[in-house]
């Protein structure tokens, strides 16, 4: 029997005998298997498996006939049927000590904690003892207050949050107040945001830099921007991305010199950085390599991006003239055609190097003034307040812009062709003033 107790899985104990029979420990395998059937110690898995445990418990249950014993075959319905519902009379009564009742008093539960929404209003404490009628009245008042509070949650009162701009004349309509229900307008912060941008454009103002550049010229810059406008149309990027990329490029050229062979690389990397800031889904590096006809490789773009960020010290938040223009047109309730015409004028000024040192807010206001003159509209007090410029301050700049769009360049016509499309209302065909 010692040979029978050895594990069968031990390959060392298994030897093939004569005639191809398997011999384990000097005995044939058939004899060992027959012996192990009667010995339950070798059937560990069979003995400990859940089915055998259930069968074993089932046999014990049948033998004992105990109702409280575990029966795995009994369903939930049979368990519910066998439950005896006890009556009140069957329950044992406990003796009551009346002396303890007189000494011990039941304390009422503490009032629920309610968050105070208005700090100026503090609820008065209710007395501990109150009659039934008072409790009913308090419950009714609480229900009415909850209903009123739920209604107030969905109602927005602009008087609680909105503050009109300081020094707003009485005869000018408060545009942000009219947009209080528009969640995309941010009327509570809009005026302060553009006041901040007006201050920041003074510190981030670009200056003319061509005198320190030895290998490039203003004409090369014009050709590059004309090509960037075409790239912006190809990728269907936002207008802010185009303006932002030119801002990054001009500030880099203002602080660093560049060779002619790397000027196009500077343009596509500037647009790549601007797309990361302004686009939800921006083009990848391979897209810019494709539009540049593989003139550069992936490492060139990455190295140029690192160089731009180091020169600019990661200061990429610049006030854009396009943002000012859209704000001015909305506050003065201009039509879509007038806004699109002013966008055409402002975008044409991007290619001209002579406008590079002008303030963005002034460029936007002058473009809007020229578009209004071309549509036979007049400058008003609302524009005086929201732009911060009077008409006489913008006349000279508007004349320069009018001369710019009057002079046609047969080689760089991307912006003019762009605004000749129907979806941009073909504003390039509008009659020029003089």
Secondary structure by P-SEA (a helix, b strand, c coil): ccccccccccccccccccccccccccccaaaaaaaaaacccccccccccaaaaaaaaaaaaaaacccccccccccaaaaaaabbbbcccccccccccaaaaaabbbbccccccccccccccccccccccccaaaaaaaaaaaaaaaaaaaaaaacccccccccccccccccccccccccccccccccccaaaaaaaaaaaaaaacccccccccccccaaaaaaaaaaaaaaaaaacccaaaaaaaaaaaaaaaacccccccaaaaaaaaaaaaaaaacccccccaaaaaaaacccccaaaaaaaaaaaaaaaccccccccaaaaaaaaaaaacccaaaaaaaaaaaaaaccccccccccaaaaaaaaaaaaaaaacccccaaaaaaacccccccaaaaaaaaaaaaccccccaaaaaaaccccccccccccccc
